[in-house]
Structure formats: structure tokens, C-alpha cells
Amino acid sequence: MKNTAEFVRARDFLLEVDSYQQAKQEFAWPRPTSFNWAIDYFDTLADKRANPALVYVDDTGLTEKVSFRELRDRSNKVANFLVSKGLGKGSRVMLMLHNSIELFESFLGAIKAGCVLIPASTLLTPEDLKDRVMRGKVSCIVADNEFSQKIDAATSFKTSLIKVSVKGAPNGWLDYGDTDSQPSTFESEAKFSLEDELLIYFTSGTTAKPKLVLHTYESYPIGHLTTMYWIGLRPGDLHYNISAPGWAKHAWSTIFAVWNAEATSFVYNYSGKFDATKVLKAIEEQQVTTLCAPPTVWRFLLLEDMSSYKFALRELVSAGEPLNPEIIQKVQTAIGLRIREGYGQTETTLQIGIFPGMNIQPGSMGVEAPGSNISILNDEHVCAKPGTEGAIAIRVKPTKPTGLMTGYIDPPERNREVFVGDWYLTGDVGYMDKKGCFWFIGRSDDVFKSSDYRISSFELESELLTHPSVTEVAVVASPDPLKGYVPKAFVMLKPGVVPSGVVALDLYRFIRERIAPYRRPRIIEFMPELPKTISGKIRRADLREYELELRSRSLKAENEFLEADFSDQLGIRKK
């Protein structure tokens, strides 16, 4: 148990450390020679923890509490089942399951068997599925029965594919219920190294075709020790991570970080669209103590009166996209708790964050995580001075940090673009102030020039979100014959606010009061919804393409309003 002891010592240090400064100075990544997190660590909690491993709630009123012992035994059965079907170390297993108990059993069971997990969103189209099965070289799919027809249609080209169905088995599928007959103990014959493949994620594809990201038995299970520290988790906590299965953030905060802390993972499997009222009631009724949610969710929660609930919450965090300062302030006003931001990618574990007890100015990403070495680089890939904008980069030499991917499996040539010299380039732009705090400017694709002024879409979006009628907004560059580009704002209004010239004029007046002339959006278009990836991130690439098409054809959208349309009302002098 030497390898487990080293992991637990590092974990205990982060649970007990007095300050971020001490954590940053003294934390060292554990480097066990061999480590299967599910067998060597998770299973040890079965005889140690009295709190549940999992609390499951759904819209039918069902509530189930699953102990660590029950989840150990059930995942052992899944591991034995997979091995009985000829699967084992290196076999690639895709999971396409709702937030169900079976998802967690399968996730742990596949790790125990040595399989390489490929989590998949339940929203994937047949074309998406075909691409993932082909490029991911999938050997087995475990999926909810309702997706069987879609999967059959997408995978007809691969006759050797093992397909396992949860809640009923159609023709050609194995029944997940057969795992019940397997032994509840599991002995692995495989030997594991930290470099062995564990997880393959497909990126969200906001700007291009999704890339295949490879993580190991080291990078995610061990790397998420600092994610645990960032969230502020404690043994026995009830932690709710609002995230859909299939995406890296689900593994971040629903699985690894929470169980690294010996806490309980709370799952609310709601049907249909996100319902803020139901979610807030579940948080209140279940007495959730720590909550992690992306900015989109926080915005929708704020459409409700959060102050009317009696929460047991102690820690609030946000990750997935940059968090606008307005959201932080509104939540703090409503419930007296401040959302702390965290930064990472599918390619990494948490790299930058505002850690428990830190009082950092709202809008900052925070400071580099213990065990990480982050810098801002100029165009020559040299560390920039404080206050200078540049590429956010992670140092990989002389030692690659624990929480960083091995690399892209597909397309492999992208590795040459992101691993440059001593650095991994995140693709994000920001700056670091004199206190060592990082500030996000935008994805490199979302920063553009207008009349030679540098414009950040994120900064403009943060300012527009303070308008009382705005729920969501995305700013992109719109081609302009004089300035090269001007900012255009795509705006989703709050329920009950109808798009009109009156609302557009009010927004333009709001903009002129708060935003410098060179940065002001010159075009506003109201949209019922913003285009998003299936992981919930705004697809600005689609908006840029749409805007380019409009301008190239000299068209004006139905709910599009130019600043020039209101020259008289705004006192703009006509040229």
C-alpha cells in the first residue's frame, strides 16, 4: 500500500494546510511507481467512510444513497463483466450514460479492469458518434437503452463492437443487468504504470473539429488533488457539480476531486431542460455544502430569487468558461457567499484559481495552483512583464506537470502547435498583475483589432451582462470597411423582454455611458438562443461565420440594430 500512502499524504497536506502560501511553497506531487486509483485508493474507502459515496436524486422523486462499500462491490462486478467479454488493459470503452448510478459503477469498473475510458455526451448525433468510434478506436460501448438505435445506426460499419445496454437489451446488445451475476470481488492481473492510458476526451470543438485528448493513470486521478483543494472540499461534504456526463468537468468535480476528499457526490438527474427552480430546491432540500457550476448555470440560477432559499452551502466555485464579475456580485448579494473562479481545460486539471480564504478582486482568474508553473508569454515565447498581455502558458520542462495531458492523439500534428519549447500553450490570452494574479482576456480567436485597438470579447460581454435585460451575450468581430472590424453583440434577453428598437436604443445608451468609444459594440442582434456546443459553451465560431455571411451579402437580420440607426437619439454627428 506504499503507493496509496504517498497519495494520501499529499492529499492530507492539502486538506490540512493553513494557507495558499504554504500550499504553494510546500506541496509536492506524489509520484507512486504504480497506481490504479479505483483499486488502490477508492476501494480503501469502503471500510473507512460512513458517509455515502453517492446521493442520487431524479425528477420521479427517487432518492438513493449509495455507500462506498456498495459502489466498490458494484464496480467490481462491472470490472469482472468487462474482463469476461475479453476486455482489459488498453481496451477502449465508451460510456454514453445519463447521470445515473450505473455511470459511476461503469466508470470505476472500467478503470479497475484497465480499460481506457471515452466519456461521451448523451446529446451526440449519429455523425458525432461515428467519428468518435472511428477515431477513438472504440472496442465497447456502455449506453442507456434509449440511445441504442442511434448508436446502431452510427456504428454499423464496426461489426466487432461490444455493446452493453442499461435498462433493457435490444437485439445485438448485451444486458448490463448481467453484471449482477458477477463476483463482487475483483483481482486485477494487470500491472499499471502512471503513463498508462486512462481517459480519452474529445474537446468541445468551439472553433474546430474536436481533438482527442489523452490522460493517464497519473494526470487525472492524482492531478485533481489540487482541484479538490480549490473547491475547498472536506471529508463528509455533500458536493454538487452541475455538469453533464461526457465532459471533462464531470470527471473533474463529480468524480475525482470529490472522492479524493472522501466526500459525497450529489447527482440530480433531471429530465428535459435545465430548471433553475428545481435545482435550487434540490440544493436546499439535500443540504448541499459545496457547489460547482459553469457561468451559464449561474446566470440562470440568478433568474430566480436565490435569497429566498435556506442553503447549507459553504463553498461556491465556477469553471468551464470565464466568470463575469457581475455574476459574482449578484450571487454574493443574494446568499452572502462569493463564487471563486477556477481555470483549466480538457487538456489539464485545475491550473489557476481563487483558493479558499483568498480575497482577490472579482474578475481575476486567481493565482497558479500548487504544483503548477504558469506564465504569460510574448510572441517570442518569452515571459512577459506584469501587466503585459500575452499567451497563457504552462511550463513543461524540465518536468511536465502532473495534471497535463500526454498530448493529442488526433490530430497529432496539433501537438507541435501547443508544445513549444519549454511550454504548453493553452490558446488563451491574458495578463498577470504585479501581485501574481491572472486576468483572462479571451481565447486567441476571440481577441481582435478595431482601428488598431485590441478588443477582448470577454471584457465587452462582462460589461453588457450588467444590463438588467440581458441574460447572455456573445461579442464577435464584424467586418467594417473603415475600421477593419467593429464589435457586434449577439444578445439573449431575459424572459418577458421582447426584442425591439426601444430595447436596442436602451442598450446603446447603456453602452455609451460605460464603454470607451473605441470598444463600443456598433451592432446589436437579439437572438432567442445563442449557438452552443453540446457541452454548453457558446460557439463564437458559428457567430463569426454567420456575421461574415451577413456583411458579405449586405444583409440585415430581422432583429439586428446598428448604432447608426439611432444617430439622432444618441446625438451622433452624421458624417
LOLOMAR-700410 format. One record per residue (C-alpha): z, x, y. Coordinates in Angstrom, 3 decimals, padded with zeros to 6 digits. Example, Ala and Ser with C-alpha at 12.3 -4.5 7.8 and 13.67 -1.06 7.14 Angstrom:
<kedos>
z;x;y
007.800;012.300;-004.500 .
007.140;013.670;-001.060 .
</kedos>
This chain:
<kedos>
z;x;y
000.000;000.000;000.000 .
-000.273;003.051;002.260 .
-003.420;001.762;003.941 .
-001.801;-001.591;004.708 .
001.322;000.111;006.071 .
-000.732;002.117;008.554 .
-002.494;-001.060;009.738 .
000.803;-002.948;010.077 .
002.423;-000.111;012.041 .
-000.394;-000.202;014.587 .
-000.164;-003.993;014.705 .
003.616;-003.941;015.191 .
003.287;-001.460;018.031 .
001.036;-003.884;019.938 .
003.351;-006.818;019.196 .
006.410;-004.968;020.480 .
005.039;-002.739;023.257 .
006.738;-003.184;026.641 .
003.751;-002.815;028.961 .
-000.001;-002.371;029.135 .
000.527;001.154;030.457 .
002.485;002.083;027.334 .
-000.074;000.389;025.093 .
-002.928;002.244;026.758 .
-001.196;005.620;026.520 .
000.288;005.402;023.042 .
-001.863;003.093;020.910 .
-003.921;004.786;018.201 .
-006.349;003.064;015.873 .
-005.242;003.097;012.242 .
-007.678;004.994;010.030 .
-006.949;003.947;006.440 .
-009.138;005.602;003.833 .
-009.828;002.264;002.132 .
-009.055;-001.219;003.391 .
-010.073;-004.715;002.315 .
-008.334;-006.845;004.957 .
-008.348;-010.050;002.873 .
-006.836;-008.430;-000.228 .
-004.729;-005.615;001.199 .
-003.324;-007.454;004.217 .
-003.891;-011.223;004.272 .
-002.634;-011.772;000.728 .
000.651;-009.997;001.527 .
001.474;-012.807;003.980 .
001.669;-015.352;001.147 .
005.224;-014.374;000.193 .
006.257;-013.450;003.717 .
005.359;-016.251;006.113 .
006.925;-019.719;006.239 .
004.594;-020.952;008.978 .
001.232;-022.355;007.816 .
-001.858;-020.179;007.828 .
-003.893;-023.152;008.977 .
-003.338;-026.543;010.582 .
-006.392;-028.761;010.219 .
-006.928;-031.985;012.180 .
-010.009;-034.194;012.384 .
-011.141;-037.444;014.010 .
-010.212;-039.549;010.985 .
-006.541;-038.893;011.661 .
-006.229;-036.407;008.811 .
-003.771;-033.569;009.346 .
-003.401;-030.847;006.736 .
-001.133;-027.827;006.799 .
-002.278;-025.027;004.512 .
000.204;-022.286;003.668 .
-000.683;-018.620;003.402 .
000.020;-018.853;-000.327 .
-002.302;-021.830;-000.794 .
-005.059;-020.113;001.167 .
-004.575;-016.912;-000.826 .
-004.902;-018.801;-004.106 .
-007.844;-020.915;-002.967 .
-009.748;-017.905;-001.633 .
-009.079;-016.087;-004.920 .
-010.762;-018.963;-006.734 .
-013.773;-018.675;-004.425 .
-013.933;-014.912;-004.993 .
-013.882;-015.412;-008.781 .
-016.554;-018.109;-008.483 .
-018.865;-015.852;-006.469 .
-018.421;-012.965;-008.899 .
-019.137;-015.316;-011.834 .
-022.517;-016.044;-010.244 .
-023.428;-012.371;-010.141 .
-022.454;-011.809;-006.519 .
-020.334;-008.881;-005.421 .
-020.171;-005.882;-003.179 .
-023.170;-005.858;-000.847 .
-024.396;-009.363;-001.715 .
-025.212;-011.242;001.487 .
-023.653;-014.684;001.704 .
-024.471;-017.129;004.495 .
-021.817;-019.701;005.480 .
-023.064;-022.872;007.159 .
-019.937;-024.994;007.305 .
-018.100;-027.122;009.807 .
-014.610;-026.092;010.935 .
-013.199;-027.071;007.557 .
-010.611;-025.713;005.166 .
-013.463;-024.733;002.833 .
-014.863;-022.494;005.575 .
-011.690;-020.399;005.629 .
-011.457;-020.309;001.842 .
-015.057;-019.118;001.623 .
-014.687;-016.563;004.416 .
-011.682;-014.924;002.761 .
-013.073;-015.279;-000.766 .
-016.348;-013.598;000.121 .
-014.505;-010.672;001.728 .
-012.386;-010.260;-001.398 .
-015.494;-010.235;-003.572 .
-017.031;-007.543;-001.356 .
-019.837;-009.777;-000.116 .
-021.432;-009.362;003.299 .
-020.855;-012.497;005.351 .
-023.547;-014.023;007.561 .
-021.891;-016.866;009.511 .
-024.407;-019.491;010.649 .
-024.165;-022.276;013.189 .
-024.423;-025.829;011.857 .
-026.949;-026.501;014.664 .
-029.594;-024.135;013.334 .
-033.090;-025.567;012.983 .
-035.135;-025.061;009.782 .
-037.104;-022.375;011.629 .
-033.863;-020.619;012.604 .
-032.635;-020.808;009.019 .
-035.840;-019.403;007.566 .
-035.681;-016.491;009.990 .
-032.042;-015.754;009.141 .
-032.528;-015.953;005.390 .
-035.563;-013.677;005.553 .
-034.318;-011.064;007.997 .
-030.737;-011.253;006.720 .
-031.856;-010.850;003.074 .
-029.517;-013.662;002.061 .
-028.588;-013.962;-001.633 .
-026.361;-017.041;-001.410 .
-025.697;-019.925;000.970 .
-022.469;-021.937;001.041 .
-023.038;-025.059;003.119 .
-021.859;-028.580;003.751 .
-023.803;-031.139;001.733 .
-025.247;-032.754;004.868 .
-027.304;-029.621;005.543 .
-028.796;-029.329;002.049 .
-032.155;-030.964;002.826 .
-032.656;-028.844;005.926 .
-031.771;-025.692;004.001 .
-034.050;-026.640;001.080 .
-036.968;-027.136;003.461 .
-036.323;-023.817;005.201 .
-035.780;-021.716;002.057 .
-038.434;-022.997;-000.342 .
-040.023;-019.531;-000.260 .
-036.977;-017.947;-001.926 .
-036.518;-019.238;-005.463 .
-033.734;-016.787;-006.346 .
-031.385;-018.080;-003.647 .
-027.973;-019.268;-004.912 .
-026.997;-022.448;-003.053 .
-023.462;-023.869;-003.099 .
-022.745;-027.300;-001.636 .
-019.414;-028.567;-000.320 .
-018.624;-032.269;-000.963 .
-021.311;-033.095;-003.498 .
-024.098;-031.067;-005.053 .
-027.749;-032.161;-004.744 .
-030.363;-031.120;-007.278 .
-030.716;-027.356;-007.398 .
-027.315;-026.728;-005.848 .
-024.022;-025.559;-007.348 .
-020.939;-027.670;-006.648 .
-018.265;-025.970;-004.531 .
-015.765;-028.128;-006.429 .
-016.355;-025.893;-009.458 .
-014.230;-023.258;-007.747 .
-011.213;-025.372;-008.778 .
-011.583;-024.265;-012.381 .
-011.463;-020.563;-011.487 .
-008.286;-018.438;-011.789 .
-006.068;-018.344;-008.701 .
-005.563;-014.594;-009.060 .
-008.277;-012.065;-008.267 .
-008.598;-008.415;-009.149 .
-011.362;-006.508;-007.423 .
-013.176;-003.833;-009.394 .
-014.920;-002.583;-006.264 .
-013.786;000.310;-004.095 .
-014.060;-000.189;-000.349 .
-014.603;002.256;002.483 .
-014.279;001.458;006.160 .
-018.040;001.968;006.566 .
-018.975;-000.732;004.038 .
-020.892;-003.732;005.389 .
-018.718;-006.782;006.059 .
-020.331;-009.076;008.637 .
-023.817;-009.624;009.975 .
-024.097;-011.719;013.117 .
-027.204;-012.988;014.807 .
-026.846;-012.679;018.582 .
-027.087;-015.843;020.686 .
-030.583;-014.953;021.879 .
-030.209;-015.840;025.562 .
-033.095;-013.577;026.600 .
-034.977;-012.699;023.389 .
-035.179;-013.274;019.648 .
-031.699;-012.965;018.076 .
-030.780;-009.493;016.898 .
-028.895;-008.724;013.673 .
-025.562;-007.044;014.399 .
-023.782;-005.166;011.601 .
-019.991;-004.901;011.419 .
-017.896;-003.130;008.807 .
-014.570;-003.418;006.988 .
-013.178;-001.427;009.911 .
-014.808;-002.742;013.056 .
-013.794;-006.415;012.961 .
-010.569;-006.700;010.914 .
-008.993;-003.612;012.485 .
-010.855;-003.793;015.790 .
-009.359;-007.195;016.531 .
-005.853;-005.764;016.763 .
-006.462;-005.366;020.495 .
-007.923;-008.885;020.656 .
-004.591;-010.060;019.241 .
-002.784;-008.066;021.922 .
-004.983;-009.524;024.685 .
-004.362;-013.124;023.610 .
-000.626;-012.463;023.546 .
-000.152;-013.805;020.025 .
003.218;-013.695;018.292 .
004.177;-014.346;014.636 .
004.534;-018.090;014.134 .
002.409;-019.102;017.124 .
000.032;-022.047;016.784 .
-003.223;-020.733;018.192 .
-006.246;-022.861;019.053 .
-009.565;-021.151;019.601 .
-012.170;-023.658;020.773 .
-015.245;-022.177;019.154 .
-017.839;-023.315;016.658 .
-018.229;-021.544;013.314 .
-021.216;-019.255;013.071 .
-020.492;-017.229;016.177 .
-018.589;-014.001;016.646 .
-015.922;-015.587;018.848 .
-014.874;-017.779;015.924 .
-014.094;-014.700;013.834 .
-012.528;-013.014;016.877 .
-009.903;-015.606;017.664 .
-009.767;-018.194;014.876 .
-009.505;-015.712;012.009 .
-008.830;-012.033;012.611 .
-006.730;-011.958;015.800 .
-004.543;-014.910;014.809 .
-003.798;-013.762;011.253 .
-003.373;-010.160;012.373 .
-000.392;-011.565;014.309 .
000.890;-013.590;011.306 .
000.345;-016.703;013.429 .
-001.120;-020.110;012.536 .
-004.728;-021.010;013.255 .
-005.220;-024.550;014.550 .
-008.541;-026.252;013.860 .
-009.650;-029.552;015.375 .
-012.806;-030.644;013.580 .
-014.088;-033.295;015.985 .
-017.308;-035.193;015.352 .
-020.068;-035.636;017.901 .
-019.992;-034.128;021.361 .
-017.026;-032.313;022.866 .
-014.463;-034.847;024.107 .
-012.034;-033.311;026.608 .
-009.551;-036.187;026.329 .
-009.289;-035.919;022.534 .
-008.971;-032.146;022.680 .
-006.222;-032.221;025.312 .
-004.320;-034.842;023.313 .
-004.572;-032.682;020.190 .
-003.262;-029.644;022.081 .
-000.337;-031.724;023.353 .
000.493;-033.521;020.091 .
000.262;-030.439;017.877 .
002.263;-028.316;020.353 .
-000.321;-025.554;020.515 .
001.210;-022.396;022.016 .
-001.823;-020.200;022.726 .
-005.300;-021.371;023.709 .
-008.623;-019.552;023.877 .
-011.705;-021.326;025.264 .
-015.007;-020.339;026.892 .
-015.696;-021.139;030.577 .
-017.870;-024.145;029.693 .
-014.935;-025.772;027.889 .
-012.513;-025.023;030.721 .
-014.889;-026.740;033.156 .
-014.993;-029.874;031.024 .
-011.223;-029.889;030.489 .
-010.809;-029.887;034.264 .
-012.715;-033.172;034.495 .
-009.512;-034.667;033.048 .
-006.086;-034.738;034.706 .
-004.554;-031.782;032.879 .
-001.312;-032.131;034.836 .
-000.536;-035.426;033.072 .
-000.024;-033.730;029.690 .
003.154;-032.154;028.324 .
001.946;-028.928;026.778 .
003.827;-026.270;024.816 .
001.275;-023.683;025.928 .
002.409;-020.144;026.739 .
-000.850;-018.162;026.956 .
-004.357;-019.142;028.116 .
-007.387;-016.887;027.700 .
-011.139;-017.165;028.112 .
-014.058;-015.194;026.700 .
-017.727;-015.645;025.863 .
-019.056;-015.730;029.428 .
-017.660;-014.677;032.803 .
-014.952;-016.980;034.131 .
-015.307;-018.204;037.701 .
-012.184;-017.732;039.895 .
-012.303;-021.409;040.925 .
-011.617;-022.458;037.336 .
-008.632;-020.106;037.076 .
-007.094;-021.530;040.237 .
-007.622;-025.185;039.287 .
-006.041;-024.748;035.840 .
-003.092;-022.854;037.306 .
-002.559;-025.622;039.868 .
-002.711;-028.275;037.138 .
-000.411;-026.793;034.475 .
001.166;-023.699;036.003 .
-000.477;-021.189;033.656 .
-003.116;-018.641;034.538 .
-006.159;-018.090;032.371 .
-006.588;-014.416;031.519 .
-010.128;-013.202;031.064 .
-011.431;-011.054;028.226 .
-014.734;-009.250;027.791 .
-016.561;-008.302;024.642 .
-019.777;-009.067;022.800 .
-021.028;-009.994;019.362 .
-021.559;-006.255;019.078 .
-017.909;-005.460;019.861 .
-014.341;-006.637;019.678 .
-012.417;-007.059;022.933 .
-013.188;-004.159;025.282 .
-011.890;-005.246;028.701 .
-009.261;-007.841;029.555 .
-006.333;-009.022;031.594 .
-003.414;-008.462;029.261 .
-000.097;-010.370;029.098 .
002.124;-009.790;032.104 .
-000.635;-008.328;034.281 .
-001.147;-009.682;037.798 .
-004.764;-008.900;038.578 .
-006.865;-010.574;041.246 .
-008.698;-013.659;039.893 .
-012.345;-012.907;039.255 .
-011.738;-009.455;037.800 .
-012.611;-008.834;034.150 .
-009.443;-006.761;033.872 .
-008.900;-003.236;032.566 .
-010.116;-001.399;029.497 .
-008.373;-002.309;026.260 .
-006.052;000.121;024.478 .
-008.207;002.297;022.264 .
-011.330;001.777;024.407 .
-013.086;004.100;026.852 .
-015.224;002.154;029.331 .
-017.171;003.432;032.341 .
-019.716;002.328;034.916 .
-022.883;004.438;034.715 .
-025.580;005.013;037.304 .
-029.305;005.085;036.497 .
-028.968;008.667;035.216 .
-026.198;007.553;032.821 .
-023.572;009.483;034.769 .
-020.172;007.928;035.560 .
-020.348;006.219;038.942 .
-017.713;006.372;041.678 .
-015.301;003.432;042.095 .
-016.913;000.530;043.903 .
-020.433;001.510;042.811 .
-022.443;-000.991;040.790 .
-023.901;000.179;037.514 .
-024.175;-000.354;033.772 .
-021.012;-001.250;031.856 .
-020.901;001.281;029.017 .
-018.627;002.205;026.107 .
-018.150;005.866;025.215 .
-019.142;006.543;021.593 .
-018.823;010.339;021.468 .
-017.062;012.343;020.237 .
-015.602;009.327;018.377 .
-017.135;005.871;018.090 .
-014.514;003.233;018.949 .
-013.231;001.095;016.099 .
-014.382;-002.247;017.470 .
-018.049;-001.366;017.961 .
-020.871;-002.414;015.662 .
-022.589;000.077;013.385 .
-025.842;-000.957;015.032 .
-028.698;-003.425;014.931 .
-030.238;-003.966;011.513 .
-033.161;-005.815;013.044 .
-034.903;-004.775;015.208 .
-033.687;-001.201;014.520 .
-035.597;000.199;017.497 .
-033.151;-001.573;019.812 .
-030.527;000.987;018.787 .
-032.409;003.650;020.748 .
-032.158;001.457;023.837 .
-028.411;000.768;023.644 .
-027.075;004.021;022.158 .
-027.970;006.565;024.814 .
-026.343;009.982;024.869 .
-022.576;009.564;024.701 .
-022.705;005.844;025.448 .
-023.317;002.346;024.163 .
-024.926;000.324;026.956 .
-023.708;-003.276;026.962 .
-026.616;-004.622;029.031 .
-024.166;-005.888;031.649 .
-023.840;-004.776;035.261 .
-020.538;-004.405;037.087 .
-018.327;-002.046;039.027 .
-014.831;-000.602;038.769 .
-012.445;-000.621;041.720 .
-010.002;002.140;042.658 .
-007.245;000.512;040.564 .
-009.325;000.744;037.398 .
-010.154;-002.982;037.317 .
-013.654;-004.011;036.274 .
-015.734;-006.640;038.066 .
-018.691;-008.400;036.487 .
-021.970;-008.629;038.417 .
-024.237;-010.084;035.740 .
-026.499;-009.426;032.823 .
-029.104;-006.883;033.827 .
-031.704;-009.686;033.585 .
-029.677;-011.882;035.978 .
-029.428;-009.397;038.851 .
-032.450;-009.367;041.165 .
-033.536;-008.349;044.651 .
-034.432;-010.624;047.559 .
-035.851;-008.837;050.642 .
-034.378;-005.651;049.122 .
-030.874;-007.182;048.915 .
-029.252;-007.120;045.474 .
-028.356;-010.651;044.295 .
-025.905;-011.486;041.478 .
-026.486;-014.866;039.820 .
-022.888;-014.922;038.604 .
-021.409;-014.416;042.081 .
-023.506;-017.238;043.549 .
-022.664;-019.528;040.628 .
-018.957;-018.883;041.173 .
-019.256;-019.940;044.816 .
-021.316;-023.048;044.078 .
-018.840;-024.170;041.420 .
-016.235;-024.653;044.158 .
-018.210;-027.656;045.480 .
-016.429;-030.846;044.364 .
-019.618;-032.459;042.986 .
-020.713;-029.544;040.777 .
-019.865;-029.260;037.065 .
-022.184;-026.441;036.024 .
-024.739;-024.272;037.780 .
-027.212;-021.535;036.946 .
-028.933;-019.367;039.540 .
-032.248;-017.629;038.871 .
-034.834;-015.725;040.887 .
-037.644;-017.875;042.278 .
-040.885;-016.109;043.301 .
-041.380;-016.109;047.078 .
-044.462;-014.800;048.965 .
-042.390;-013.227;051.778 .
-039.118;-012.097;050.177 .
-040.360;-011.347;046.677 .
-037.683;-013.600;045.225 .
-035.173;-016.106;046.556 .
-032.188;-017.611;044.683 .
-032.687;-021.036;043.143 .
-029.725;-023.061;041.895 .
-030.046;-025.417;038.930 .
-027.125;-027.815;039.318 .
-025.465;-030.230;036.890 .
-023.449;-032.790;038.855 .
-020.155;-034.351;037.856 .
-020.210;-037.789;036.185 .
-020.844;-040.540;038.704 .
-022.615;-038.295;041.238 .
-026.300;-039.264;041.442 .
-028.905;-036.636;042.406 .
-030.289;-037.356;045.880 .
-031.325;-035.801;049.140 .
-027.898;-036.706;050.530 .
-026.130;-034.646;047.848 .
-028.621;-031.789;048.298 .
-028.031;-031.727;052.052 .
-024.276;-031.678;051.487 .
-024.682;-028.720;049.142 .
-026.862;-026.843;051.630 .
-024.265;-027.387;054.369 .
-021.605;-026.149;051.944 .
-023.723;-023.081;051.172 .
-024.293;-022.231;054.843 .
-020.572;-022.322;055.526 .
-019.644;-019.954;052.685 .
-022.551;-017.716;051.714 .
-024.229;-014.996;053.762 .
-027.834;-015.777;054.794 .
-029.448;-013.102;052.620 .
-027.732;-014.514;049.487 .
-028.134;-018.247;050.043 .
-029.961;-020.345;047.442 .
-033.094;-021.669;049.112 .
-033.968;-024.159;046.373 .
-031.742;-026.629;044.524 .
-032.776;-028.637;041.488 .
-030.490;-031.198;039.888 .
-030.595;-031.354;036.097 .
-028.837;-033.761;033.701 .
-028.039;-030.774;031.443 .
-028.671;-027.045;031.566 .
-030.580;-025.485;028.657 .
-028.205;-023.652;026.330 .
-028.233;-021.627;023.173 .
-026.649;-023.231;020.131 .
-023.595;-021.099;020.903 .
-023.256;-022.871;024.269 .
-024.464;-020.122;026.602 .
-026.841;-021.036;029.428 .
-030.400;-019.932;028.714 .
-031.351;-018.495;032.091 .
-034.465;-017.022;030.484 .
-035.751;-020.577;029.932 .
-034.949;-021.492;033.527 .
-036.744;-018.400;034.839 .
-039.815;-019.247;032.784 .
-039.730;-022.875;033.945 .
-039.345;-021.812;037.584 .
-042.202;-019.338;037.348 .
-044.433;-022.110;035.977 .
-043.493;-024.464;038.835 .
-044.195;-021.902;041.526 .
-047.434;-020.636;039.949 .
-048.778;-024.182;039.990 .
-047.327;-025.018;043.426 .
-045.437;-027.950;041.913 .
-042.189;-029.566;042.983 .
-039.836;-031.070;040.411 .
-038.569;-034.633;040.735 .
-035.017;-033.689;041.712 .
-035.858;-030.448;043.496 .
-034.926;-029.943;047.137 .
-035.880;-026.993;049.327 .
-033.686;-025.775;052.129 .
-036.754;-026.193;054.368 .
-036.722;-029.932;053.623 .
-033.601;-030.197;055.801 .
-034.614;-027.937;058.690 .
-033.674;-030.469;061.353 .
-030.318;-031.440;059.812 .
-029.355;-027.810;059.215 .
-030.587;-026.560;062.580 .
-033.096;-024.160;061.031 .
-035.599;-022.912;063.562 .
-039.114;-023.526;062.289 .
-041.409;-020.546;062.351 .
</kedos>
